[in-house]
Amino acid sequence: MELQRKIGLWTAVSIVAGSVIGSSIFMKPALMATQLGSPGLLLLVWIVAGVFSLFGAMITAEVATLLPETGGQFVFLKVMYNEFMAYLLGWAAFIVINTAGVASIAFIFSKYFEFFIALPRFSPELEQSIALHIPFVGNIFPLQDFGVKALTILIIIFLTYINYRSVTNSNKVQVIFTVAKVAALIFLVVAIFCSGRGDASHFIQDSANFSLKGFPLAVAFIAATSGAFAAYDGWGNLASVAGEIINPGKNIARSFIIGMFLCMGIYLLVNIAYLFVMNVDAMAGTKLVAADALKLSVGGVAAGLISIMIMVSAFGATNVNIMATPRITFAMARDGFFFRWAGRVHPRFKTPGNALWLHAGWSSLLVISGSFDMLTDMFVFVSWIFYGIIAIGLFILRKKLKDVPRLYKVWGYPVVPALFILFAVFYLCLTLYYDVSNYIDGKSPIINSLLGLCLTLLGVPFYFYFKRGRK
């Protein structure tokens, strides 16, 4: 049995936009303002991160159009490099990238559910009493926010069940929630600008403490870029369902480009709206920048409105990640590099049912183990390792499959993919430096990027196990 092509252009666009627009845009700008202290640099970070994310989407669009198969990046690396590289990507996607992405986004839904109904939790002493220590990485506290984690797991199971039962129904859910979250962000922007309570001088006023120069400025810029990348991440999900897209030769590239431009435009407008009603110091001093921005513009109803908006956005983003990402594990299993049962198509529902439930189980374990910031930092770092590897692989494919017709080619080749590769290396090196420095200085209890690397390398011995079974 094979998966069927049922995903049209606008559903594919909703997968890109729905995967990208999650909860980070409501939370990360405050931390980014703290790291930078300059409204100009803050907006520049969103532009730079958006442009390089667009470059990555364009690279993926060319490869996915050339190889429109279910499994996305796993299939790409198998053709570009070899089976081991493809397996390592597939393992990382399962163990870190995709499941941590689902866990982190669903976690935010539950966190804001508490605005309406308080969820049970253990005492602070009991929360700290059980700690899992990972050598050279740090401590994990599984009992923290236990009520929030329990609801998060229920959300993951519920959405997995919808996707398990029907591709068509999950597509409908995805389109509905993508439209809802885009409408919510547009409402936020319109409400702020129509309030008449903003000040254009906020766009040029640096923080009173702004003094970054040279290497410290570069480190702070990259640290802030991690927050923007967390908000932009998810565009690669479309490649995972390439084998189910109608007319892939045209619709894949169109969906990537339309979806990414839509997200970039919305993100810039939202950040400009934040800065319009509060200066960069006010942004840095808030825990929830979107709520405070709405409170300043429309009054006391802001907290409830923003909580609903975040929940809608997080719910839709969780659904699309649950729908798309298990396809990589499914493709690995079909190829013999994962447990065979994970590669079975459900005989009645025509969905990768076993792969969906496997991802739901591991995502639930990650929910218990971590927090929003830990999970997002971990999966973004590992994601960009493989984004860089895929970009290098584009040059290999141009030579290896030079005679194969291409319906879409990356604009500005070879400059665009070369710039993307250089930026990826620069970003990864400075991110690792920033994480280790924070851990040494006691600012962070765990090295998130190193934890992601450890989980990825854990898959190496499993490769030889699956390879032996395959023979």
N, C-alpha and C positions, 0 to 999 in steps of 0.2 A: 504493500500500500504506500501511496505517496500523498504528500500534502497538496492541496488544490490551490490554484490561483484565483483568489477571491478579493484581493485588495486593490482597489482602484486608486486613481491619482489623489483625490482629496482625502481619502482614508490614509494614504501614504503620507501626505502633508501633515495630517493630524498626528501621525506617529512621530514624525520629526519634531513638530512643535510641542506635542504632548509629552514627549520624552524630555525635551529641553526645559520647558517651563514647569518648574516644580515649586518648591518652597524656598529655595535659596535666595530668590530675588526679594523676598520679604524679610530676610534675616541678615544675609551676608554684607550688604552695604554698610551697616553700622560698624562691623569689625574692620572692613576695608577703610572706612574713614579714620578709624583709630590708627591703623597701620600707616596711612599716608599723610593725613593732616592737610590735604590740599584738594579743593573741589576740582581744579583742572586736572590733577593727576588721577583723581577718582574716575572722572569721565573718560580720561585717556585709557585707563585700565580696561574699562568696559569695551572701548573701541578696539584696543589691541587684542583682547581675548576673543572678541567677536570675529575679528578679521582672521585670526589664526584658526579659530574653530571653523569658519567658513572654508578656509583653505583645506583643512582636514576633511570636511564634508565633500568638497569638490574632488579630492583625491579618492575618497571612498566611492563617490559616484562613478568615476571612470572605471574603477576596478569592479564594482558591483554590476555595472552595465555590461562589462565584458564577461563576468562570471555570475549571472543571476541565479544563484542557487541558495536554498535554505541552509543556514549555517554561517553565512556572512564571512566574518574575518577568519574563521577557522578554514574555510574553503580557500580564501585568498592566500593565506600563508602557506598552505599545502602546495599551491601552484607556484607561488613566488620562491619559496625556500625548500622546505622538506617537511616530512611528517612530524618530526620532533618540534619544530618551531610552531607548526599548526597546533599540535597537541598542547604546547606550553601556553599559547594564547587561549585555547579552549578551556584549559584547566584554570588559568587566571580569571577568565570570564565567569566560571562557575564558582570558584572558591573566594574571589574578592570582588571583581569589577561589578558584575551584574547583581549578584545576591546582596552585596553590601549597598549597592545603589537602591534596590528595592527596600531593604531594611531601613536605610536612613530616611527615605522619603515617607514611608508609611509611619515611621516613628514621629515625624513632625505632625502628621494628621492627628495622632493620638495625643500629642502634647497640647495641641490647641483645642482638642475636644474637652480638655479640663476647664476651659473658660466657662463652659455650660454645666458640666457635671464633674465634680471632684472624683478622681480615681484613687483607689486605695493604695497605700504604700507602707513600707516598713519604717520603723524608727531609724533615725540617722545612725545610731550605734549599730543596729543590726545590718544596715546597708553596708557599713564599712567593715563588718566582722568577717565577711567572706571575701577574700581577694584571690584571684588567680594570677600568679606571677609568671611572666614570660621573660626568661633571661635575655639581657641586653635590649629589651624592648620596653617593659614596664608592667603595671598592674591593671587588671580588669576587675570591676566590681559588678557581678551579675545580679545582685539584689537591688541595685539602684533603680528607682522609678518603676517598680515592679508592676503596678497597675497600668501605667502607660505602655509598658512592654507587652503585657497580656492583651490589651486592646489592639496593639500593632500586629501581633501574631494573628488575631482573629480577622483583621482586615486583609492580611496576606492570604489567609486560607479562603476567605469569601471570594476575593477577586480571582484566585487560582481556580476555584470551582467554576466561576463564570467562563473563564478561558478554556477550561477543561471540557466543558459541555458544548461550546460552539465558537467557531471563529467568527461567524457572522454577528452573533450577539456581542462578543468582545469588541468587534469593530464599531458597532453602534454605541456602546458605552464609551469607547475612546473618542469618537467624533463629538458626542454630547459634552463630555467633560473638557475637551480641548476648547470648544466654542465657549463654554462657561468660564474657564479660567482666563481666556483672552478677554472676554467681556468684563470680567472682574478687574483686570489690570487697566483696561481702558476707562472703566468707571473711576478707579483710583486716581488716574491722571486727570480726567475731566473735573472730578470733584475738587482736587487741589487747585487747579488753575482757575476754576470758576469761583473759588471762594473769595478772591480778592485780598487774601491775607499773606501773600508771599512778598519776597523782596529780591529783586534781581541782583542786588549787590552780593548776595550769598555765593554767586557763581565765581567771584573773583577774590573772596576773602579767605586767605589761608588761616590755618589754626595759629593761635598765639604762640604755640610751642613748636611750630614747624621749623626744622633746622636740618633736614636730611640733605646730604650731598654725597657724591661719589658712590663707593661700594655700599654703604648703609642704605642709600636711596635705592640702589638696584635690588638689594635683598628685600626691602620693604615693598617695592613694586611687584616683585615676583610673589611675595607672600600674599599680597592683595589679589594678584592675578589668580592664585589658587581658588580664592573665593568666587571670582568671576567664572573660572573654568567649571567650578561645581555647579554654577547656575546654567552654563552653556552645555554641560556634558549631557550625553544621551542621544546625540544626532546619529551615532553609529548603530543605533538599534534598528534602523530601517534596513541596513544590510543583512541583518539576521533573518528577515522575512523576505529577502529578495526572490526566493523561489516561489513565493505566493502572491507576487505582484502582477497584476494584469498589464500586458504590454510593457515589460521591464525595460526594453531598449529606450523608450521615451520617458516613462513615468518615474523611474528611479532618479535620474539626474534632475528632472523638474521638481520632484518632491524635496530633494535635499536643498536645492537653491531657494525655492519659495519658502520652505520652512525656516531656514536659517536667517534669511533676510527679515522675515516676520519677527523672529525672536530678537534679533539685534535691534530692530526699530522699537519694539516694545520695551526692552531693557533700558535703552537710552532714555526714552520718554519717562519711564518710571523714576530713574535716578535723577533726571533733571527736575521732576516734580518734587522729589524728596528735598533737593537742594533749594528749591524755590521757597519752601516754607520753613526750612531750618538751615542754619549754617553748618559747616563741617564739624565744628566742636559739638553742636547740639546732636548731630548725627552720631558722633563717636560716643556720646554719653547716654544713648538710649539702648535698651535691650531689644526693642522691637521697633525699628525705624518706620515701618509702614503704618503701624498703629498710631505712633506719635504724630506722624505727618498728617494722617486723617483727623486725629483729634484736634490738631491746630487749625484745620481747615473746615471741618464739618461738626465738631463738637463731641459730646460725650458718647454718641453712638458708635464711635470709631472702633472701640475695642471689640464689640460684637461683630461689626462688619468685617474687620480685618481677620478675625478668627474664622469666620465662615469662608472668606476668600481663600485663606491659606488651606483650609480643609478641602475645599473643592479642588484647588490646584494640586495638592498632595495626593488626593484620591485618584485623580486622572493620571498623574505621572506614575503612580504606583501601578495602575492598571496596564499602562502601555509597556512598562518595563517587565511586568509579569508575562504579558502577551508575547513580547519579542525575544527576550534574552534566552529562554530555555531552548530556542531553536539551535543555538550553537552546541549545547550539550547533546541535543538530539542528533545533530550531524556528526559529532564525534563518535557517538555510540553506533550510528549506522556504519561508520568507517572502521569500527573495531577498536577505537582508542578510548572507550569508556565502557561501562557496564552495558551489555547488549540490550537489556530490557528497557534502558532509557531511550533507545532508538525506535521504539515501536509506535506505530500510528494506531490510535484507538479505532477499532473496526466500525463503530457506530458514529462517533462524533467527528472522526477525521482530524483529530488534534494530536499533538505530541504529549499525550496525557501523562505518561510516566516521568518525562523530563520536567513537566510543569510541577508535579508534586515533589520531585526531588529538590528543585529550586526552592519551593515553598518551605520544605523542611530545613534546608541549610540557612535560608534567609531568616527563619525564626530563631535559629541558634545564634546568628549574628546579632539579632535584636536583643537577645538576653545578654550578650557579652559587651555591647558597646553603647555609644552615645552618638548623637547626630554629627558632631564635629569630627570624632574619631573615624566614623564610617565614611563620611564624605572625603576627608583628607586621604584616607587609605585608598579608596577606589579611584579617585581622580589621579593620584600619583601613578598607580599601576596602569591605568588606562592610557596615560600619555607615554609610557614606555612602548606600548604596542602601537599607538598612533604613529610614533616615530618609525617603528619597524615597518609598518605598512607603507608609509611614505617612501622609505628606501626601496621597498619592494616594487613600487610603481616603476622605478627606473629599470628594475630587473624584468618586469613584465613587458616594458616597451621593447626590450631586446628579445626576450624569450618567445613572445607571441607577436612579433612585429608584423606578421602577414595577416593577422586576424583583424577584420574590419571593426572599427570602433564607432558607435553611434554618438558617443560623447567623449571629449578629451578635456583634460584640465586646462583652464585658461592660463596663459603665461608659463607653460612648461618650457624649460626645466627650472625657471627662476622660482615659481611659487612653491613647488614641493621642496626645493633646496632650502628656501627660507623657512619653511615649516620644520624641516629636520633640524636646522641650526637652532631655531627657537626652542624646540622640544628638548634638545640636549641642555641648553642654557637653563631652561625652566626646571628640569629634573635635578640638575646639580645644585642649584641654589635652593630648591625646596628641601632637598636632603640636608643641606647645610643648616637651613633655618630650623628644621625639625630637631636635629641633633643639638643645636645650640640651645633651643628652648628646653629640651630635656635636661641638659647639663646644668642650666641656670635654674632649674626647678619650676619653670613656668608651665610645663606640661608633664603629666604623669606617664606618658607613653610616647614612643617615636612612631607616629602613625605610618609614615612612608616605609620605615623599616619593617613594621609588622606586615604590611602588604607584600613586601618583597619576600619575607619569610614564608608566608602562606603560598606564594607563587612557586617558590623553589621546593616546597614540600611535595609538589606534584611530580618532580623528576623521577623518584623511584617508582611511582605508580606507572609512569610511561613504560618502563621496561616490563612491568607486570602485564600491562595491557598488550604490549607488543608480543610477548611470549604467548599469551592467550590467542592473539590474532593469528599467529602462525599455526 
